Amino acid sequence: MKVFVTGGAGYLGSVLVGELLATGHSVAVLDNFLYGQTSLLHLIGRGDLTIVCGDARDRRVMRPLLAHADAVIPLACITGAPACDADMSAAITTNFQAVRDLMADRSPSQRLLFPNTNSGYGTGGDVPLTEDAPFRPQSLYAKLKTQAEQVVLQHENTVSFRLATVFGPSPRMRLDLLVNDLVHRAVTEGVIVLYEPHFRRNYVHVRDVAALFRWGLDGTPRHPVYNFGLSEANLTKRQLCEEIRRQVPRLRVLEASAMDHDRDRRDYLVDNARIEAEGMRAVIPLSQGIGELVEACEMLRGRNHVNA
């Protein structure tokens, strides 16, 4: 299958592209290399990989690549609330308008797998949220992703994956993701200052997410929308820190005053039963991913691997 991946040199894309090539797909990548990343250099020279430096908002660049694709995975995104807040115009044009334009230019015969985030659930109480739960986005990032999903699902042959908070090492490493950030602080500083320790999230390893997109291409998803995360990792931030301390015993966790607040107000539990019933599930344990991050952070001291 010929797969067109925008943002293919990013945190998820640089893992996914290698997985797609390893499983026999040919891949065309479009990326603007905004962060100067060299995450695909090890794949240069393959006949089944095309890399184009360009902007997913430029339809003149997008259309020729789209025309040759059997499937599309639009990963190009200003990812995360801080990055979207830092450049709201880029966030709107990339995360929403570029997706809307892509859907207008795409053929219904081309399968499209959309990477959404379960950040859109915002606040959900004590009941695990299914795909039927209402959105309560708490940030511009979450609002734009939920709006883009609504556009995508108006078209046939599309599937949206609402991803849990992704973690784990990647060739285009990011340390501004919650688990990655906390492990890096534990390894390099030995101290974590924790805001809203009772807030809950779901988590999923980046390689499990790559496997999810392979499943979406090669399988026959029965629903248009799926939650996807590690079901045993619906944890409070305090519980997450305890998991990290098991592998970094010197870690001290300081809980911030109740007067202080995290800008990220997400707090919810997620139900992943729908996709698990179809035989697809996240399998890499949180403990394994934390161990990988501990090793990775030994190589990342003093380096900047963030989006904002």
Secondary structure, DSSP 8 states (H G I E B T S, - for coil): -EEEEETTTSTTHHHHHHHHHHTT-EEEEEE--TT---TTGGGTT-TTEEEEE--TT-HHHHHHHHHT-SEEEE-----SHHHHHH-HHHHHIIIIIHHHHHHHHS-TTSEEEEEEEGGGG-B-TTS-B-TTS-----SHHHHHHHHHHHHHTTSSSEEEEEE-EEES--SS--S-SHHHHHHHHHHHTSEEEESSTT-EEEEEEHHHHHHHHHHHHHS--SSSEEEES-GGGEEEHHHHHHHHHHHSTT-EEEE--TT---S---B--B--HHHHTTT----S-HHHHHHHHHHHHTT-TT------
